[in-house]
Amino acid sequence: MAFRTALRRVAAVNAAPATRLAGAGTATRRSYATASQLTHPDPTEDSPSGKMVREHVPYMVTTYSRPPPVFVKGKGSYLWDLEDRKYLDFTSGIAVNSLGHCDEEFSKIIAEQAQELVHASNLYYNPWTGALSKLLVESTKASGGMHDASSVFVCNSGSEANEAGIKFARKVGKVLDPSGSKVEIVCFQNAFHGRTMGSLSATPNPKYQAPFAPMVPGFKVGTYNDIAAIPSLVTEKTCSVIVEPIQGEGGVMPATEEFLVALGKRCREVGALLHYDEIQCGLARTGTFWAHSSLPKEAHPDILTTAKAVGNGFPIAATIVNEHVASKIKVGDHGTTFGGNPLACRLAHYIVGRLADKGLQEGVKAKSEVFLRGFEKLRNKFPSLVKEVRGKGLILGLQLSEDPTPVIKAARERGLLVITAGTNTLRFVPSLLVTEAEIEEGLKILEESFEAAMVKA
């Protein structure tokens, strides 16, 4: 009852007094804007949000550091907190809610399918697992990506999809070389492929790996976009190369076309598989169905993994493979209890259909230009702070010269949600249906946040 009462309550939270930024260093800093200018000051400890957090936190394993707001409702590009304040969301659940929050048809499908069949296990066929697999393969080929896409393994999360890709690659390597020496997997610095042990072993970041060492053996680490190193990195012992066409968590770092073409060529030479992790950058986020859709066939993958946007917030992922891979996988080689359930697959079937639309993809490109113009304005106004703009479509990074945490807090307290990536990078991954007016609104708040929270350039 207390929880429901809190949800209904619209609290008036007074802003905290203006303070100096912590860790200001020797540079000249601006103080936060006055309380009257903060439209969304972080909830206080005695607010409904504060009370709820205090009640729940003791029962939650501390795997995340969260800011004070408690979000209870979403629609389109906006979220509302427990105090009923509206936030413009440029994170979309970390590139998940590509159709925005609570898409009407999405919500309708959940209600309908939940009354028909949610789960019966992979021991039996259902109408939607195969339908989704067929749509993914056909849409992929039609988009100009992965020209020989053949079949799909459906699972629940990005890390699981990559684990499947890693296992499939090891199996193919052992079929090709029964001696067992073709088992090495190449990954790259600043990559992020997941937190389960296989995908974590392909994520060479001490922050993620060190507490859980030793890693799974057989992983080699290369330098992203280093073409000259490819021949010595990818050898006859390599069974797979796993790479993100755009590194998301690593700081929104795009691979060059030349690098991916060279990787593809070398993989073919030594009989290794090329595995593209498009969990964050795929499914129309770059303005094409897949981030690699514009690449020549020699740079196409043998394994393609997706998650995040494919469920628009509902847990589902997929590992797409060509016949060269699929023909080596036999009954019992891999499996999943929940993966491919009718509810998740029906939702994903709808979402993939929407994201495969060329009009939507062209809209992503147009909206990207609005962001880029705004970022250029910020770069001109804050030349010592804004160093570089990276990315493509609606996966964009703004490289700063210092810690962006004060900007994120200042933006949040003005009603805009943004997140970080890599080192000192602001990451922008809004809904693909975000409007140009919403982008302009967010850019205005972002400029105010720079002025309020960072060094005045």
Salt bridges, closest charged atoms under 4 A:
ASP42 OD2 - LYS409 NZ 3.08
ASP42 OD2 - ARG412 NH2 2.76
ASP81 OD2 - ARG85 NE 2.99
ASP89 OD2 - HIS101 NE2 2.78
ASP103 OD1 - ARG354 NH1 3.45
GLU104 OE2 - LYS75 NZ 4.00
GLU112 OE1 - ARG346 NH2 2.79
GLU138 OE2 - LYS134 NZ 2.90
GLU184 OE1 - LYS220 NZ 3.99
GLU249 OE2 - ARG427 NH1 2.96
GLU269 OE1 - ARG266 NH1 3.17
ASP277 OD2 - HIS193 ND1 2.76
GLU278 OE2 - HIS292 ND1 2.63
ASP302 OD2 - ARG268 NH1 2.89
ASP333 OD2 - LYS171 NZ 2.56
GLU362 OE2 - LYS365 NZ 3.21
GLU388 OE1 - ARG390 NH1 2.93
GLU402 OE1 - ARG29 NH1 2.78
GLU413 OE2 - LYS409 NZ 3.56
GLU447 OE1 - LYS377 NZ 3.71
GLU447 OE2 - LYS381 NZ 2.61
GLU448 OE2 - LYS444 NZ 2.78
GLU451 OE2 - LYS381 NZ 2.47
